[in-house]
């Protein structure tokens, strides 16, 4: 890749009315589509697929902050997801708490846990951290089984359903969808703002070059631990929300496969991109349903195989591909109008670097 | 006391198996700086291959040897076709993790597809008898496992220290670029490293299944975690460390499972997790590993 050294301009779309209009139209269209989905599709799709996609997207958003932006690879976020899920299940199921109140507890608890795991992670880097978190993910279902008097163990526990209030006039599954979507939108906006802020730049600088970041005055340990905490919180909230959607928990639901799925969602969507986790969550939930189901046992083989192929052909994930394609189209059209490279190109390259 | 000694023997026997899988991890780590997350499932596939040969009537020792040969070739091909195109660990760690995790999923499912998910009976390689020493009885299986591991370690030592090929492997591990300038075909050496690791994994898998008398597609993931603990403890770049680490992890997990009531048999894995965490915090290079010095 050649690095264009065009001066970096502030995001142009605010000044460029045409691009602003395009963005507004796209946002409104996507928003309208997302709002309409639970009225278009039947219950099993909303509950079994869309709501699952949303919870995975929130968890992957958190993992992306840690792995994509901060460069700490975690293969253990399924454990935080599980802690969030069990927090809600136990508080609602055994103590009669209202669902919404448990979100705060799940968030606080997983933040503390994330910080606790993040502290040793300060001394453990790269693949070793992946290894530790993998062991964490492997241990979580065993711990749940060990304390089955509280957790229900492998038998699991059922929780009262999350019902739509009467004033909404919605069916339960539609209400769940909107609640999950609302939390997801808030989470994505917050993470986007975080990444674009001073803190976000410090997080990214830590990933790119620790020493340089430190020289520039970034307190490495503070930002790494903080990122771990926030990341775990998002996974925990997502886990809690998953119990809103499906009021049942057991030890096997939060096993190593969940952790792997979340990491795959981050990478397939496009690590270190804002909307990558959403796309990734969409793919990890939907791809297995698209695979030919004549040999159901073969679908994990195809899934694993396609991951490998994707990493070889498109290590930037889905959004990386989109970016490549749009760059190619822009270059082609730029050449045709012989206007030279458009000013937008340079800053894309820098933004993605 | 007898129970304690029995547990020590069992712990050491399991530890020897953890150590041999850790050895496979170390073989790849030494030359590429990369931890292969699919090592456990590669061993699973090899072990099913061994079982299949044995089922067809091949004597178990020959079946293991044949499976090791096939695994060597498969490991070399995997390096060339799946790993090398992704890039090196310094720049593409995340992509490499995903590729090996993809292999983990795919191999596990492939085994389930070919051989089904129900458990298979696996023969005792060294027979079912025991040797009594005082009040402690040691199974032939345990003795055989120790012997195989000792021979394996000896052969690897000879390979690395006394042959030109081993020298080339060590050269690539220490500096791939200089080695290639010195005329070593780095790609071939990396393929050799992966092949060797796959073959060692096949042997370790057979020992593991033989110890349990059972082969099942779910049991090798835990084996991988124990092997991680062993390799971390011994130091990821030291073969001797891997074996010693394996023995210690085997002992610690069996004794912790036996005597720490809070843990019990179910949470033995948590003890392995604790080993990994403590070692990485206190002595990240492990007992025998070289300290990593990073230059800025």
Interface residues (C-beta under 8 A of the other chain):
Chain A: X67 X73 X75 X120 X123 X124 X126 X127 X128 X130 X131 X132 X134 X135 X136 X138 X139 X142 X143 X145 X146 X211 X256 X260 X263 X264 X267 X271 X295 X297 X298 X299 X300 X301 X303 X304 X305 X306 X307 X308 X311 X312 X315
Chain B: X34 X35 X37 X82 X85 X86 X87 X89 X92 X93 X94 X95 X96 X97 X98 X99 X101 X102 X103 X104 X105 X106 X107 X108 X109 X110 X112 X113 X221 X222 X225 X228 X229 X232 X264 X266 X267 X269 X270 X272 X273 X276 X277 X280 X281 X284 X296
